[in-house]
Amino acid sequence: MKPLVSIVMPVYNGELYLQSAIDSIIDQTYPNFELICVDDGSTDKSMDILKKNQEKDNRVKVVQQKNQYAGVARNNGMSVASGKYLMFLDSDDIFEKNMLSVLVRQAEKNHTDIIFFGFYQFKTDLKHRSMMGIPFSSKKVCNPADHQKDIFKISQGIPWNKFYNREFVVHTGLEFQGLQSNNDVFFSKTIVVEADRLLFLHRRFVNYRVSNVNSLQGSYKLASGNFAKCTLAMYEELKRLGKYAFYQSTFEDYVVESFMLTLKKSQSSDSFKTACKFIKDALDTMHMTSETPAIANNLVSQLFNMILDERYDEAIFCYMRYLSETSVPKSSVEYRLGKRLLNVFRIKNYK
């Protein structure tokens, strides 16, 4: 029987958590799927694990490639996928048992191009997982044009909290970038504006692991400039599609927010200044200036003006001042109350 859902999972040196991820897919309450595991040139025992699972369950398919990173792995997996629906999941996460059954039911009922859903976050075990905020949810199918002012904020630049109609994806011709990091942002963000039917579910199906030092997030390097490359690729694609003017406001808001998040990853003054140089070049290419509303009307307008003027040393102190003015002291009532509330609403068990 032809699988209804194709799940593409890039794998690179994932022997520690790979079996748990596969088990949580094999144990899904919905059985009609294929799991396409694309080994990205692993040097540990990942391939042994994949082969054993392939021998035990004919729904597991293994594809091998030389090390070209997760974006290329997802593209290669997508090229052999045969299901009506498509998912891109990571090999160190754990998935709720009813994930596929709920998503298939919603997709069939609503004829969606993309379904968005939420996720949990955990470090070592699911008994202490936390709920992550869902940017937007709605019981009705919508069009990206309905969210002209905030579509880039609510869509999130990750592929593993989305359920795609494969025919729609193929029709767009979009692929993941072959970058070592940030290789999923261009695809995950840009494809949204090409859709006609979007559904945002207030459900969580992925348990996202944050303690894996071998993951891309765990080994992120600003010096690559990949965060700017994926943003520029989005800009060029929106222009090519003739949709940039329509979505310009929400895109520029996203650019400022994502660049601020990138600056938080700097570990030294040198890495901060390196990031600033990439940001300055990207802003120039996208014709974003101090007069751009996303910058001019933002709390960090002074910081971005310094970056645009290449005053990177001053930008460091401006950024530090911004952090001190916007952070909440751990000794404050607000911090303690917020932490208390997070503990109250944390999910206790995984069933």
N, C-alpha and C positions, 0 to 999 in steps of 0.2 A: 504494500500500500504506500502510495506517495505521501511523504510527510507534509503536514500542513504548516508546520513551523520549522524554520531553519535557524539554529543557534550557532553563531560563529564565536569561537573563543580563542584568541591568541594566547600562546603559551611560551614563556621564556624562563627557564630555570625556576620553575614553580613547584618543585617536588614537595616542599613543605605543606602547601595548602591545596594542591591540585586535586587530590583525591576527594577532599571534602567538597570542593566546588562541583566536581563531576557527580558525586553521590547526590547532592541536593538537586541536580537536574534529572538524573536517572529516577529519583524518587518522586518526581512530579505527579500530581493526580491526573494530569492530562498526558496521555502516552504518545500521541501521534506527532513526533518531532524527530529531527536529526540534529545531532551535536557534532559540529565540524570543528575539530581542534586543530589549529594551525601552529605547529612547532616552529618557532623563530630561531632555529639554530641553537637549541639548548645544549649545555655542556654538563648538566647534572643528570638525574635519573628520570626527568620528565617524560622522555620518549618511551622508556620502559613502562611507566604508569599508563601512558596513552595506549600503547599496544595491548596491554593486558585488558583495559576497558573495552577496546575495540573487539577483542576476541570474545569477551563475555556478552557484549550487547551490540547487535548489528546496527543500532541507531547511532553509535559512536563512529565517526569517520575521522581519520587522521591525515593531515596534509603536512608535508615538510618543506621548509624553505631555508636558505641561508639567512643569517642574521641581518634583517632589514627593518626591524622594529615593528611595533604593533599595528601601525597604520597599514603597512603593506600586507601584513598577515590578515587583517580584516578584509582587505581588498581581495586577496587570494581565496579566502574562505567564501566571500560573497560570490565570487565567480563560479563556484561549484554548487552553490545553494540551489535547492529546487522547491522549497516550500512557498506557500502563498504569503506567509509572513516571515519576518526577519528580525532577529535580535542579535546584539553584540554584547556579550558578557565577558567579564574578566575572570581569570583562573585562580584568584585568591579570595573571591567573595563567596557568600553562601546565599541561596535563594529560597524564598518561601515556597512551600509545597504546592500551594494553590495558584502560583504566579501564572502559569500558562493557561490554566483553565479559565481564570477570570479574564485574562487579556484576550484570549481567543473569542470568548463569549461577547465581550464588548466590541471587538473588531468586526465580528460577523454581524452583530446587531446594528452597528452604527456606520459600517462601511468606511472606516477611517483610513487615512494615509499614515498618520502617526498617533500613537497613544503615549502620553507622558504619565509617569507615576513616581512616587516618592521612594525613599530608602531609609534604612537604619544605618547606624555607624557603630563599629565595635573595634576593640583592640585585641583582646585575646580570646574571650568567650562570649557567647550570645546572651548569657545571663546578665551581663552588664552593658548591654547595647543601649544606645540612645536614639531617639527619633530625630531625624533631620527635617528642617522646615520644608514644606512644599510651597514653592513660590506662588502657585495659582492652581485652583481646581474649579471645575464646573461640571454640571451634570449634562450639559448640552454640547453638541459638536459645534465648533467654531471655525472660522477662517482666519489666517494670520492677519488679514487686512482689518479684522475686527479689533486687533490689538496693535494698531499702527504705532502707538506711543510707547508700548512696553514689551513687544514680542521678544526682543533680544534679552530682556531681563528675566522673563518667565520661562524661557525655553531651555536654559542651561546647556553648557558646552560639553556634555558628556553623552556617549552613545548608549550606556548600559542602563539607563532608566527610561528607555523608549522601546516601543513595539511598532515596527514598520510594515507597511504593505510592500512586499518585495517588488511588485510590478511598478509601483510608484517610484521606488528608489532607482530601479534600472532606467526608468524613463528620464529621470533627472540627469543621469550620466555622472553624478557626483561620486567622488572617491575620497578615501582618507589620504592625508598627506604622508609622505615617507620621511617624516621627521622623527628624531629620537624621542622628543617630548612635544607636548601640545599637538600631537598628530591627529587627535580626535575633534578638536574644536571647530575647525573649518567645516567639516562634514556635518557635525551635530547642529551647528548654528545655522549654516547657510541653507540646508535642505528644508528647514522649517518654512521659509518664505515661498518655497515652491509648492507647498502642499495646499490642498483645498479643504480637507476635512481633518481637524485636530480635535483630540479629546484629552482633557487634563483630569486624571483620576486622583481622588483624595485617598489613595491606597499606597502602601509600601510593600515592595516585593523583594528588594535587594538588601542584603546585609553587607555593607561596604567595610572592608578591613582597612584600618589606618595604621597598623603596626608593621607592615611589610616594608623593610628597608630596601628590599630588592625591587620594589615597584618603581614605576616612573616617578610617582610623586615623592617616593622616598629618596630618589637620587637626582632630583631636579637641579639643573644648572642654568643660571641666568646667562652665562657667557655665550650660549648657543644662539641667543636672540630668537629662539623659536616662538616665543610668545608674541613677538612682533610680526614674524613671518606669517603666522596663521591669521593674524588680524588683517594684514595687508592682503592676503589671499581672499578673505571674506569681502573686503572692500572692492577688490577687482571683480569678483564674481557678481556682486550686487550691481556693479556698474554694467557688466556684460549683460546681465538679465534685464537691464532697464528698470531696476527696482530701487536703486540707491536713493533717489530723491524722495520717494514715498516713505522709505524707512530710515531716512537720514537721522532724524532726531533720536530714535531709540537706539540706532547703531552707535552714534557718537556718545550717548550716555553709557552704553556698554563698554566702549573703548576706554573711557576715563575710569570707570569702575574696575575693569580688568587690569589696567595698567597700575592702579593703586594696589590691587591685590598682589601683583607681581613685585612691586617694590617691597612689600612685606616679607618676601622670600630672600631678600638680600642679607648676607651674613657679615658684610664688611663694607667699609666706605668705598673700596674699589669695586665690589660687585654692585653697589648702589649706583655708582657713577656709570658703570658699564650699562646697567639697565636704563639709566637716564638717556644715554646716547642712542640706544635703540628706540626708546620712546620718542625722542626728539625727531629722529629720521622718519619714523612712522607717521607722526603727526604732520610733518611737512609734506610727506607723500599724499596724505589724505586731505591736505589743505585745511587742517584744523589749526586755528590760531587762538590768541587770547580773546578774540571776539566771538568765537564759537560758543553758543549758549551752554553746551554741556560743560565747558570750562569756565566761562564767565560767571555763570550762576551757581558754581559749585563752591563748597567750603575750601577746596584745595586749589582754587584758581591761582593763588599766589605761587604755590609750588609748581604748577604746570607752566606758569609764565617764566619762572626761573629756568625750568628745563628747556623751554623754547628758546630762551636767550643763552643757553649753554652755561649757565651759572650753577654748575653742579655742586660745588662746595657749599654755596649758600643753600641749595636745595636740600642738602643733608640736614642742616640745622632747621630749616623750615619744616621738613618732614618730621623730625624729632619733636618739634614744638606742637605740630598737629597731633601726633600720637599722645603726647602728655595732656593735651587739652580735651581729647575725645575719649581717653581711656577711663575706666572706672576703677578706683583704688580697691584692692582686695580687702582693705579694712573697712570700707564703707558699708552702710546699711543696704544700699542698692545692690552691691556685689553679692553680699551674703544672702539677701532675699532672692536674687536671681538664681544663685547656685542651689538654694533650697528648693525653689520651684522646679528646676531641672531634675533634681533628684526625685521629687514627688511624681513627675510625669514620665520618668524613665521606665521603659518596658522591662519587666522582670524576667519573663520566660519566653523561650522560643518553642512553638508547638507546630 
